Amino acid sequence: MTDKTDQIKGKVQETVGKVTDNEQLEAKGKAEEIKGKASEKADDLGDTIKEKTGELKDKVDGVFNKLVDKVDGKD
């Protein structure tokens, strides 16, 4: 299931649990929703880390190339 699907499924379970006064179903729904949100945040964090790592690599490559040019007398 996708993160959003887990969140929606959890919200539905939580609501049904509240309406039917089923505390176990309500708690299970809350847990499912939290799981979906946490997974979504983890995915977002992973994407951010990949993006920032790529930016850092580009900067390091640029500095390295400038140093190589200086050593080679191309500066």
N, CA, C and O atoms as a Maestro MAE file, in Angstrom:
{
 s_m_m2io_version
 :::
 2.0.0
}

f_m_ct {
 s_m_title
 :::
 protein
 m_atom[300] {
  # First column is atom index #
  i_m_mmod_type
  r_m_x_coord
  r_m_y_coord
  r_m_z_coord
  i_m_residue_number
  s_m_chain_name
  s_m_pdb_residue_name
  s_m_pdb_atom_name
  i_m_atomic_number
  :::
  1 25 0.831 -1.185 0.000 1 A "MET " " N  " 7
  2 3 0.000 0.000 0.000 1 A "MET " " CA " 6
  3 2 0.874 1.246 0.000 1 A "MET " " C  " 6
  4 15 2.010 1.229 0.473 1 A "MET " " O  " 8
  5 25 0.324 2.320 -0.536 2 A "THR " " N  " 7
  6 3 1.066 3.573 -0.525 2 A "THR " " CA " 6
  7 2 0.895 4.261 0.822 2 A "THR " " C  " 6
  8 15 0.020 3.911 1.613 2 A "THR " " O  " 8
  9 25 1.742 5.237 1.059 3 A "ASP " " N  " 7
  10 3 1.677 5.970 2.323 3 A "ASP " " CA " 6
  11 2 0.322 6.658 2.494 3 A "ASP " " C  " 6
  12 15 -0.269 6.626 3.573 3 A "ASP " " O  " 8
  13 25 -0.159 7.278 1.423 4 A "LYS " " N  " 7
  14 3 -1.458 7.965 1.479 4 A "LYS " " CA " 6
  15 2 -2.583 6.961 1.712 4 A "LYS " " C  " 6
  16 15 -3.527 7.244 2.449 4 A "LYS " " O  " 8
  17 25 -2.485 5.800 1.090 5 A "THR " " N  " 7
  18 3 -3.504 4.766 1.278 5 A "THR " " CA " 6
  19 2 -3.537 4.320 2.734 5 A "THR " " C  " 6
  20 15 -4.612 4.143 3.308 5 A "THR " " O  " 8
  21 25 -2.364 4.140 3.332 6 A "ASP " " N  " 7
  22 3 -2.295 3.773 4.752 6 A "ASP " " CA " 6
  23 2 -2.949 4.848 5.618 6 A "ASP " " C  " 6
  24 15 -3.662 4.542 6.573 6 A "ASP " " O  " 8
  25 25 -2.698 6.101 5.275 7 A "GLN " " N  " 7
  26 3 -3.272 7.197 6.055 7 A "GLN " " CA " 6
  27 2 -4.797 7.216 5.946 7 A "GLN " " C  " 6
  28 15 -5.498 7.375 6.945 7 A "GLN " " O  " 8
  29 25 -5.294 7.053 4.735 8 A "ILE " " N  " 7
  30 3 -6.748 7.065 4.520 8 A "ILE " " CA " 6
  31 2 -7.391 5.858 5.190 8 A "ILE " " C  " 6
  32 15 -8.413 5.985 5.865 8 A "ILE " " O  " 8
  33 25 -6.789 4.689 5.001 9 A "LYS " " N  " 7
  34 3 -7.307 3.465 5.628 9 A "LYS " " CA " 6
  35 2 -7.344 3.633 7.146 9 A "LYS " " C  " 6
  36 15 -8.317 3.259 7.801 9 A "LYS " " O  " 8
  37 25 -6.280 4.195 7.687 10 A "GLY " " N  " 7
  38 3 -6.214 4.409 9.130 10 A "GLY " " CA " 6
  39 2 -7.280 5.367 9.620 10 A "GLY " " C  " 6
  40 15 -7.901 5.139 10.657 10 A "GLY " " O  " 8
  41 25 -7.491 6.446 8.867 11 A "LYS " " N  " 7
  42 3 -8.498 7.435 9.260 11 A "LYS " " CA " 6
  43 2 -9.893 6.812 9.240 11 A "LYS " " C  " 6
  44 15 -10.714 7.072 10.120 11 A "LYS " " O  " 8
  45 25 -10.150 5.986 8.223 12 A "VAL " " N  " 7
  46 3 -11.449 5.309 8.131 12 A "VAL " " CA " 6
  47 2 -11.627 4.362 9.318 12 A "VAL " " C  " 6
  48 15 -12.680 4.360 9.957 12 A "VAL " " O  " 8
  49 25 -10.599 3.556 9.616 13 A "GLN " " N  " 7
  50 3 -10.685 2.634 10.757 13 A "GLN " " CA " 6
  51 2 -10.904 3.405 12.056 13 A "GLN " " C  " 6
  52 15 -11.719 3.014 12.892 13 A "GLN " " O  " 8
  53 25 -10.179 4.489 12.211 14 A "GLU " " N  " 7
  54 3 -10.316 5.289 13.431 14 A "GLU " " CA " 6
  55 2 -11.745 5.821 13.565 14 A "GLU " " C  " 6
  56 15 -12.340 5.764 14.641 14 A "GLU " " O  " 8
  57 25 -12.282 6.335 12.470 15 A "THR " " N  " 7
  58 3 -13.638 6.887 12.488 15 A "THR " " CA " 6
  59 2 -14.672 5.805 12.779 15 A "THR " " C  " 6
  60 15 -15.578 6.007 13.588 15 A "THR " " O  " 8
  61 25 -14.534 4.657 12.118 16 A "VAL " " N  " 7
  62 3 -15.461 3.545 12.367 16 A "VAL " " CA " 6
  63 2 -15.347 3.101 13.824 16 A "VAL " " C  " 6
  64 15 -16.353 2.805 14.468 16 A "VAL " " O  " 8
  65 25 -14.127 3.056 14.337 17 A "GLY " " N  " 7
  66 3 -13.925 2.690 15.736 17 A "GLY " " CA " 6
  67 2 -14.610 3.649 16.690 17 A "GLY " " C  " 6
  68 15 -15.196 3.229 17.688 17 A "GLY " " O  " 8
  69 25 -14.536 4.945 16.384 18 A "LYS " " N  " 7
  70 3 -15.199 5.948 17.228 18 A "LYS " " CA " 6
  71 2 -16.713 5.788 17.173 18 A "LYS " " C  " 6
  72 15 -17.389 5.789 18.202 18 A "LYS " " O  " 8
  73 25 -17.236 5.650 15.949 19 A "VAL " " N  " 7
  74 3 -18.684 5.552 15.761 19 A "VAL " " CA " 6
  75 2 -19.246 4.295 16.419 19 A "VAL " " C  " 6
  76 15 -20.334 4.333 16.993 19 A "VAL " " O  " 8
  77 25 -18.521 3.193 16.343 20 A "THR " " N  " 7
  78 3 -19.003 1.924 16.896 20 A "THR " " CA " 6
  79 2 -18.537 1.707 18.335 20 A "THR " " C  " 6
  80 15 -18.811 0.669 18.938 20 A "THR " " O  " 8
  81 25 -17.833 2.695 18.870 21 A "ASP " " N  " 7
  82 3 -17.294 2.617 20.234 21 A "ASP " " CA " 6
  83 2 -16.364 1.404 20.393 21 A "ASP " " C  " 6
  84 15 -16.359 0.734 21.426 21 A "ASP " " O  " 8
  85 25 -15.584 1.147 19.346 22 A "ASN " " N  " 7
  86 3 -14.624 0.047 19.334 22 A "ASN " " CA " 6
  87 2 -13.226 0.651 19.502 22 A "ASN " " C  " 6
  88 15 -12.598 1.078 18.534 22 A "ASN " " O  " 8
  89 25 -12.760 0.675 20.745 23 A "GLU " " N  " 7
  90 3 -11.481 1.318 21.052 23 A "GLU " " CA " 6
  91 2 -10.305 0.638 20.349 23 A "GLU " " C  " 6
  92 15 -9.349 1.302 19.949 23 A "GLU " " O  " 8
  93 25 -10.378 -0.670 20.202 24 A "GLN " " N  " 7
  94 3 -9.293 -1.404 19.547 24 A "GLN " " CA " 6
  95 2 -9.181 -0.997 18.074 24 A "GLN " " C  " 6
  96 15 -8.081 -0.757 17.576 24 A "GLN " " O  " 8
  97 25 -10.311 -0.921 17.386 25 A "LEU " " N  " 7
  98 3 -10.308 -0.520 15.980 25 A "LEU " " CA " 6
  99 2 -9.866 0.938 15.837 25 A "LEU " " C  " 6
  100 15 -9.137 1.286 14.909 25 A "LEU " " O  " 8
  101 25 -10.308 1.771 16.754 26 A "GLU " " N  " 7
  102 3 -9.905 3.180 16.737 26 A "GLU " " CA " 6
  103 2 -8.386 3.313 16.902 26 A "GLU " " C  " 6
  104 15 -7.741 4.077 16.184 26 A "GLU " " O  " 8
  105 25 -7.830 2.570 17.843 27 A "ALA " " N  " 7
  106 3 -6.379 2.611 18.083 27 A "ALA " " CA " 6
  107 2 -5.610 2.054 16.888 27 A "ALA " " C  " 6
  108 15 -4.572 2.587 16.499 27 A "ALA " " O  " 8
  109 25 -6.138 0.969 16.310 28 A "LYS " " N  " 7
  110 3 -5.496 0.382 15.132 28 A "LYS " " CA " 6
  111 2 -5.500 1.383 13.975 28 A "LYS " " C  " 6
  112 15 -4.522 1.494 13.236 28 A "LYS " " O  " 8
  113 25 -6.591 2.095 13.832 29 A "GLY " " N  " 7
  114 3 -6.691 3.111 12.783 29 A "GLY " " CA " 6
  115 2 -5.704 4.243 12.991 29 A "GLY " " C  " 6
  116 15 -5.056 4.689 12.045 29 A "GLY " " O  " 8
  117 25 -5.587 4.708 14.226 30 A "LYS " " N  " 7
  118 3 -4.620 5.767 14.533 30 A "LYS " " CA " 6
  119 2 -3.202 5.301 14.217 30 A "LYS " " C  " 6
  120 15 -2.405 6.045 13.645 30 A "LYS " " O  " 8
  121 25 -2.899 4.073 14.594 31 A "ALA " " N  " 7
  122 3 -1.562 3.524 14.342 31 A "ALA " " CA " 6
  123 2 -1.286 3.431 12.841 31 A "ALA " " C  " 6
  124 15 -0.187 3.756 12.391 31 A "ALA " " O  " 8
  125 25 -2.266 2.993 12.075 32 A "GLU " " N  " 7
  126 3 -2.117 2.876 10.613 32 A "GLU " " CA " 6
  127 2 -1.882 4.250 9.985 32 A "GLU " " C  " 6
  128 15 -1.047 4.405 9.093 32 A "GLU " " O  " 8
  129 25 -2.622 5.230 10.461 33 A "GLU " " N  " 7
  130 3 -2.471 6.592 9.936 33 A "GLU " " CA " 6
  131 2 -1.082 7.152 10.264 33 A "GLU " " C  " 6
  132 15 -0.436 7.764 9.414 33 A "GLU " " O  " 8
  133 25 -0.639 6.939 11.484 34 A "ILE " " N  " 7
  134 3 0.691 7.399 11.905 34 A "ILE " " CA " 6
  135 2 1.775 6.697 11.089 34 A "ILE " " C  " 6
  136 15 2.754 7.320 10.678 34 A "ILE " " O  " 8
  137 25 1.593 5.404 10.860 35 A "LYS " " N  " 7
  138 3 2.553 4.642 10.046 35 A "LYS " " CA " 6
  139 2 2.662 5.240 8.650 35 A "LYS " " C  " 6
  140 15 3.765 5.396 8.125 35 A "LYS " " O  " 8
  141 25 1.542 5.572 8.054 36 A "GLY " " N  " 7
  142 3 1.535 6.167 6.717 36 A "GLY " " CA " 6
  143 2 2.220 7.519 6.689 36 A "GLY " " C  " 6
  144 15 2.985 7.818 5.772 36 A "GLY " " O  " 8
  145 25 1.943 8.340 7.701 37 A "LYS " " N  " 7
  146 3 2.572 9.664 7.772 37 A "LYS " " CA " 6
  147 2 4.078 9.546 7.979 37 A "LYS " " C  " 6
  148 15 4.855 10.267 7.352 37 A "LYS " " O  " 8
  149 25 4.485 8.642 8.855 38 A "ALA " " N  " 7
  150 3 5.915 8.456 9.128 38 A "ALA " " CA " 6
  151 2 6.645 7.957 7.884 38 A "ALA " " C  " 6
  152 15 7.750 8.409 7.584 38 A "ALA " " O  " 8
  153 25 6.034 7.040 7.174 39 A "SER " " N  " 7
  154 3 6.640 6.506 5.956 39 A "SER " " CA " 6
  155 2 6.767 7.595 4.891 39 A "SER " " C  " 6
  156 15 7.770 7.675 4.182 39 A "SER " " O  " 8
  157 25 5.745 8.422 4.795 40 A "GLU " " N  " 7
  158 3 5.776 9.527 3.831 40 A "GLU " " CA " 6
  159 2 6.899 10.510 4.175 40 A "GLU " " C  " 6
  160 15 7.623 10.964 3.289 40 A "GLU " " O  " 8
  161 25 7.041 10.833 5.453 41 A "LYS " " N  " 7
  162 3 8.109 11.743 5.897 41 A "LYS " " CA " 6
  163 2 9.482 11.130 5.633 41 A "LYS " " C  " 6
  164 15 10.409 11.833 5.228 41 A "LYS " " O  " 8
  165 25 9.614 9.837 5.858 42 A "ALA " " N  " 7
  166 3 10.892 9.160 5.604 42 A "ALA " " CA " 6
  167 2 11.239 9.209 4.115 42 A "ALA " " C  " 6
  168 15 12.395 9.425 3.750 42 A "ALA " " O  " 8
  169 25 10.242 9.009 3.262 43 A "ASP " " N  " 7
  170 3 10.463 9.100 1.814 43 A "ASP " " CA " 6
  171 2 10.898 10.510 1.422 43 A "ASP " " C  " 6
  172 15 11.822 10.690 0.628 43 A "ASP " " O  " 8
  173 25 10.215 11.511 1.993 44 A "ASP " " N  " 7
  174 3 10.564 12.905 1.713 44 A "ASP " " CA " 6
  175 2 11.990 13.207 2.160 44 A "ASP " " C  " 6
  176 15 12.743 13.878 1.454 44 A "ASP " " O  " 8
  177 25 12.351 12.709 3.331 45 A "LEU " " N  " 7
  178 3 13.699 12.928 3.851 45 A "LEU " " CA " 6
  179 2 14.735 12.273 2.946 45 A "LEU " " C  " 6
  180 15 15.780 12.859 2.668 45 A "LEU " " O  " 8
  181 25 14.449 11.073 2.495 46 A "GLY " " N  " 7
  182 3 15.358 10.378 1.585 46 A "GLY " " CA " 6
  183 2 15.563 11.164 0.298 46 A "GLY " " C  " 6
  184 15 16.682 11.259 -0.208 46 A "GLY " " O  " 8
  185 25 14.473 11.732 -0.235 47 A "ASP " " N  " 7
  186 3 14.578 12.544 -1.451 47 A "ASP " " CA " 6
  187 2 15.433 13.783 -1.207 47 A "ASP " " C  " 6
  188 15 16.255 14.151 -2.046 47 A "ASP " " O  " 8
  189 25 15.238 14.421 -0.062 48 A "THR " " N  " 7
  190 3 16.016 15.615 0.279 48 A "THR " " CA " 6
  191 2 17.489 15.273 0.421 48 A "THR " " C  " 6
  192 15 18.350 16.016 -0.051 48 A "THR " " O  " 8
  193 25 17.781 14.161 1.063 49 A "ILE " " N  " 7
  194 3 19.180 13.744 1.238 49 A "ILE " " CA " 6
  195 2 19.829 13.488 -0.121 49 A "ILE " " C  " 6
  196 15 20.966 13.902 -0.350 49 A "ILE " " O  " 8
  197 25 19.123 12.816 -1.018 50 A "LYS " " N  " 7
  198 3 19.663 12.567 -2.361 50 A "LYS " " CA " 6
  199 2 19.936 13.883 -3.087 50 A "LYS " " C  " 6
  200 15 20.974 14.046 -3.728 50 A "LYS " " O  " 8
  201 25 18.998 14.813 -2.979 51 A "GLU " " N  " 7
  202 3 19.146 16.108 -3.647 51 A "GLU " " CA " 6
  203 2 20.349 16.872 -3.100 51 A "GLU " " C  " 6
  204 15 21.167 17.383 -3.865 51 A "GLU " " O  " 8
  205 25 20.452 16.945 -1.781 52 A "LYS " " N  " 7
  206 3 21.549 17.685 -1.150 52 A "LYS " " CA " 6
  207 2 22.894 17.012 -1.415 52 A "LYS " " C  " 6
  208 15 23.905 17.694 -1.589 52 A "LYS " " O  " 8
  209 25 22.912 15.693 -1.447 53 A "THR " " N  " 7
  210 3 24.145 14.965 -1.747 53 A "THR " " CA " 6
  211 2 24.607 15.278 -3.170 53 A "THR " " C  " 6
  212 15 25.798 15.467 -3.416 53 A "THR " " O  " 8
  213 25 23.671 15.329 -4.088 54 A "GLY " " N  " 7
  214 3 24.001 15.681 -5.469 54 A "GLY " " CA " 6
  215 2 24.556 17.092 -5.578 54 A "GLY " " C  " 6
  216 15 25.522 17.331 -6.303 54 A "GLY " " O  " 8
  217 25 23.940 18.034 -4.849 55 A "GLU " " N  " 7
  218 3 24.424 19.413 -4.851 55 A "GLU " " CA " 6
  219 2 25.838 19.486 -4.282 55 A "GLU " " C  " 6
  220 15 26.698 20.178 -4.827 55 A "GLU " " O  " 8
  221 25 26.071 18.776 -3.193 56 A "LEU " " N  " 7
  222 3 27.396 18.774 -2.575 56 A "LEU " " CA " 6
  223 2 28.433 18.172 -3.523 56 A "LEU " " C  " 6
  224 15 29.543 18.691 -3.646 56 A "LEU " " O  " 8
  225 25 28.074 17.090 -4.181 57 A "LYS " " N  " 7
  226 3 28.993 16.458 -5.142 57 A "LYS " " CA " 6
  227 2 29.363 17.440 -6.245 57 A "LYS " " C  " 6
  228 15 30.527 17.539 -6.633 57 A "LYS " " O  " 8
  229 25 28.366 18.167 -6.751 58 A "ASP " " N  " 7
  230 3 28.635 19.146 -7.807 58 A "ASP " " CA " 6
  231 2 29.602 20.227 -7.328 58 A "ASP " " C  " 6
  232 15 30.501 20.630 -8.065 58 A "ASP " " O  " 8
  233 25 29.417 20.694 -6.098 59 A "LYS " " N  " 7
  234 3 30.309 21.720 -5.545 59 A "LYS " " CA " 6
  235 2 31.728 21.183 -5.375 59 A "LYS " " C  " 6
  236 15 32.699 21.856 -5.720 59 A "LYS " " O  " 8
  237 25 31.839 19.981 -4.846 60 A "VAL " " N  " 7
  238 3 33.161 19.369 -4.653 60 A "VAL " " CA " 6
  239 2 33.841 19.165 -6.007 60 A "VAL " " C  " 6
  240 15 35.036 19.426 -6.148 60 A "VAL " " O  " 8
  241 25 33.089 18.702 -6.994 61 A "ASP " " N  " 7
  242 3 33.650 18.528 -8.341 61 A "ASP " " CA " 6
  243 2 34.153 19.856 -8.896 61 A "ASP " " C  " 6
  244 15 35.214 19.910 -9.518 61 A "ASP " " O  " 8
  245 25 33.393 20.925 -8.672 62 A "GLY " " N  " 7
  246 3 33.795 22.242 -9.151 62 A "GLY " " CA " 6
  247 2 35.083 22.711 -8.510 62 A "GLY " " C  " 6
  248 15 35.978 23.206 -9.195 62 A "GLY " " O  " 8
  249 25 35.185 22.557 -7.195 63 A "VAL " " N  " 7
  250 3 36.403 22.948 -6.480 63 A "VAL " " CA " 6
  251 2 37.576 22.096 -6.948 63 A "VAL " " C  " 6
  252 15 38.666 22.615 -7.188 63 A "VAL " " O  " 8
  253 25 37.361 20.817 -7.075 64 A "PHE " " N  " 7
  254 3 38.422 19.909 -7.525 64 A "PHE " " CA " 6
  255 2 38.922 20.307 -8.916 64 A "PHE " " C  " 6
  256 15 40.127 20.357 -9.161 64 A "PHE " " O  " 8
  257 25 37.992 20.586 -9.810 65 A "ASN " " N  " 7
  258 3 38.380 20.965 -11.172 65 A "ASN " " CA " 6
  259 2 39.166 22.277 -11.187 65 A "ASN " " C  " 6
  260 15 40.108 22.423 -11.967 65 A "ASN " " O  " 8
  261 25 38.788 23.230 -10.334 66 A "LYS " " N  " 7
  262 3 39.535 24.487 -10.237 66 A "LYS " " CA " 6
  263 2 40.956 24.228 -9.744 66 A "LYS " " C  " 6
  264 15 41.912 24.818 -10.245 66 A "LYS " " O  " 8
  265 25 41.084 23.348 -8.765 67 A "LEU " " N  " 7
  266 3 42.416 23.016 -8.249 67 A "LEU " " CA " 6
  267 2 43.268 22.339 -9.316 67 A "LEU " " C  " 6
  268 15 44.451 22.648 -9.462 67 A "LEU " " O  " 8
  269 25 42.675 21.430 -10.049 68 A "VAL " " N  " 7
  270 3 43.398 20.740 -11.120 68 A "VAL " " CA " 6
  271 2 43.844 21.756 -12.173 68 A "VAL " " C  " 6
  272 15 44.968 21.685 -12.671 68 A "VAL " " O  " 8
  273 25 42.965 22.697 -12.510 69 A "ASP " " N  " 7
  274 3 43.322 23.726 -13.489 69 A "ASP " " CA " 6
  275 2 44.486 24.580 -12.991 69 A "ASP " " C  " 6
  276 15 45.375 24.933 -13.765 69 A "ASP " " O  " 8
  277 25 44.481 24.914 -11.689 70 A "LYS " " N  " 7
  278 3 45.585 25.701 -11.122 70 A "LYS " " CA " 6
  279 2 46.890 24.923 -11.200 70 A "LYS " " C  " 6
  280 15 47.926 25.470 -11.578 70 A "LYS " " O  " 8
  281 25 46.836 23.662 -10.847 71 A "VAL " " N  " 7
  282 3 48.040 22.824 -10.866 71 A "VAL " " CA " 6
  283 2 48.549 22.679 -12.304 71 A "VAL " " C  " 6
  284 15 49.756 22.677 -12.543 71 A "VAL " " O  " 8
  285 25 47.633 22.559 -13.245 72 A "ASP " " N  " 7
  286 3 48.007 22.399 -14.653 72 A "ASP " " CA " 6
  287 2 48.353 23.731 -15.320 72 A "ASP " " C  " 6
  288 15 48.762 23.758 -16.480 72 A "ASP " " O  " 8
  289 25 48.190 24.835 -14.587 73 A "GLY " " N  " 7
  290 3 48.498 26.149 -15.127 73 A "GLY " " CA " 6
  291 2 47.459 26.680 -16.092 73 A "GLY " " C  " 6
  292 15 47.759 27.553 -16.906 73 A "GLY " " O  " 8
  293 25 46.244 26.169 -16.014 74 A "LYS " " N  " 7
  294 3 45.170 26.616 -16.911 74 A "LYS " " CA " 6
  295 2 44.373 27.765 -16.314 74 A "LYS " " C  " 6
  296 15 43.459 28.287 -16.953 74 A "LYS " " O  " 8
  297 25 44.704 28.152 -15.126 75 A "ASP " " N  " 7
  298 3 43.948 29.202 -14.444 75 A "ASP " " CA " 6
  299 2 44.322 30.561 -14.925 75 A "ASP " " C  " 6
  300 15 43.774 31.556 -14.450 75 A "ASP " " O  " 8
  :::
 }
 m_bond[299] {
  # First column is bond index #
  i_m_from
  i_m_to
  i_m_order
  :::
  1 1 2 1
  2 2 3 1
  3 3 4 2
  4 3 5 1
  5 5 6 1
  6 6 7 1
  7 7 8 2
  8 7 9 1
  9 9 10 1
  10 10 11 1
  11 11 12 2
  12 11 13 1
  13 13 14 1
  14 14 15 1
  15 15 16 2
  16 15 17 1
  17 17 18 1
  18 18 19 1
  19 19 20 2
  20 19 21 1
  21 21 22 1
  22 22 23 1
  23 23 24 2
  24 23 25 1
  25 25 26 1
  26 26 27 1
  27 27 28 2
  28 27 29 1
  29 29 30 1
  30 30 31 1
  31 31 32 2
  32 31 33 1
  33 33 34 1
  34 34 35 1
  35 35 36 2
  36 35 37 1
  37 37 38 1
  38 38 39 1
  39 39 40 2
  40 39 41 1
  41 41 42 1
  42 42 43 1
  43 43 44 2
  44 43 45 1
  45 45 46 1
  46 46 47 1
  47 47 48 2
  48 47 49 1
  49 49 50 1
  50 50 51 1
  51 51 52 2
  52 51 53 1
  53 53 54 1
  54 54 55 1
  55 55 56 2
  56 55 57 1
  57 57 58 1
  58 58 59 1
  59 59 60 2
  60 59 61 1
  61 61 62 1
  62 62 63 1
  63 63 64 2
  64 63 65 1
  65 65 66 1
  66 66 67 1
  67 67 68 2
  68 67 69 1
  69 69 70 1
  70 70 71 1
  71 71 72 2
  72 71 73 1
  73 73 74 1
  74 74 75 1
  75 75 76 2
  76 75 77 1
  77 77 78 1
  78 78 79 1
  79 79 80 2
  80 79 81 1
  81 81 82 1
  82 82 83 1
  83 83 84 2
  84 83 85 1
  85 85 86 1
  86 86 87 1
  87 87 88 2
  88 87 89 1
  89 89 90 1
  90 90 91 1
  91 91 92 2
  92 91 93 1
  93 93 94 1
  94 94 95 1
  95 95 96 2
  96 95 97 1
  97 97 98 1
  98 98 99 1
  99 99 100 2
  100 99 101 1
  101 101 102 1
  102 102 103 1
  103 103 104 2
  104 103 105 1
  105 105 106 1
  106 106 107 1
  107 107 108 2
  108 107 109 1
  109 109 110 1
  110 110 111 1
  111 111 112 2
  112 111 113 1
  113 113 114 1
  114 114 115 1
  115 115 116 2
  116 115 117 1
  117 117 118 1
  118 118 119 1
  119 119 120 2
  120 119 121 1
  121 121 122 1
  122 122 123 1
  123 123 124 2
  124 123 125 1
  125 125 126 1
  126 126 127 1
  127 127 128 2
  128 127 129 1
  129 129 130 1
  130 130 131 1
  131 131 132 2
  132 131 133 1
  133 133 134 1
  134 134 135 1
  135 135 136 2
  136 135 137 1
  137 137 138 1
  138 138 139 1
  139 139 140 2
  140 139 141 1
  141 141 142 1
  142 142 143 1
  143 143 144 2
  144 143 145 1
  145 145 146 1
  146 146 147 1
  147 147 148 2
  148 147 149 1
  149 149 150 1
  150 150 151 1
  151 151 152 2
  152 151 153 1
  153 153 154 1
  154 154 155 1
  155 155 156 2
  156 155 157 1
  157 157 158 1
  158 158 159 1
  159 159 160 2
  160 159 161 1
  161 161 162 1
  162 162 163 1
  163 163 164 2
  164 163 165 1
  165 165 166 1
  166 166 167 1
  167 167 168 2
  168 167 169 1
  169 169 170 1
  170 170 171 1
  171 171 172 2
  172 171 173 1
  173 173 174 1
  174 174 175 1
  175 175 176 2
  176 175 177 1
  177 177 178 1
  178 178 179 1
  179 179 180 2
  180 179 181 1
  181 181 182 1
  182 182 183 1
  183 183 184 2
  184 183 185 1
  185 185 186 1
  186 186 187 1
  187 187 188 2
  188 187 189 1
  189 189 190 1
  190 190 191 1
  191 191 192 2
  192 191 193 1
  193 193 194 1
  194 194 195 1
  195 195 196 2
  196 195 197 1
  197 197 198 1
  198 198 199 1
  199 199 200 2
  200 199 201 1
  201 201 202 1
  202 202 203 1
  203 203 204 2
  204 203 205 1
  205 205 206 1
  206 206 207 1
  207 207 208 2
  208 207 209 1
  209 209 210 1
  210 210 211 1
  211 211 212 2
  212 211 213 1
  213 213 214 1
  214 214 215 1
  215 215 216 2
  216 215 217 1
  217 217 218 1
  218 218 219 1
  219 219 220 2
  220 219 221 1
  221 221 222 1
  222 222 223 1
  223 223 224 2
  224 223 225 1
  225 225 226 1
  226 226 227 1
  227 227 228 2
  228 227 229 1
  229 229 230 1
  230 230 231 1
  231 231 232 2
  232 231 233 1
  233 233 234 1
  234 234 235 1
  235 235 236 2
  236 235 237 1
  237 237 238 1
  238 238 239 1
  239 239 240 2
  240 239 241 1
  241 241 242 1
  242 242 243 1
  243 243 244 2
  244 243 245 1
  245 245 246 1
  246 246 247 1
  247 247 248 2
  248 247 249 1
  249 249 250 1
  250 250 251 1
  251 251 252 2
  252 251 253 1
  253 253 254 1
  254 254 255 1
  255 255 256 2
  256 255 257 1
  257 257 258 1
  258 258 259 1
  259 259 260 2
  260 259 261 1
  261 261 262 1
  262 262 263 1
  263 263 264 2
  264 263 265 1
  265 265 266 1
  266 266 267 1
  267 267 268 2
  268 267 269 1
  269 269 270 1
  270 270 271 1
  271 271 272 2
  272 271 273 1
  273 273 274 1
  274 274 275 1
  275 275 276 2
  276 275 277 1
  277 277 278 1
  278 278 279 1
  279 279 280 2
  280 279 281 1
  281 281 282 1
  282 282 283 1
  283 283 284 2
  284 283 285 1
  285 285 286 1
  286 286 287 1
  287 287 288 2
  288 287 289 1
  289 289 290 1
  290 290 291 1
  291 291 292 2
  292 291 293 1
  293 293 294 1
  294 294 295 1
  295 295 296 2
  296 295 297 1
  297 297 298 1
  298 298 299 1
  299 299 300 2
  :::
 }
}
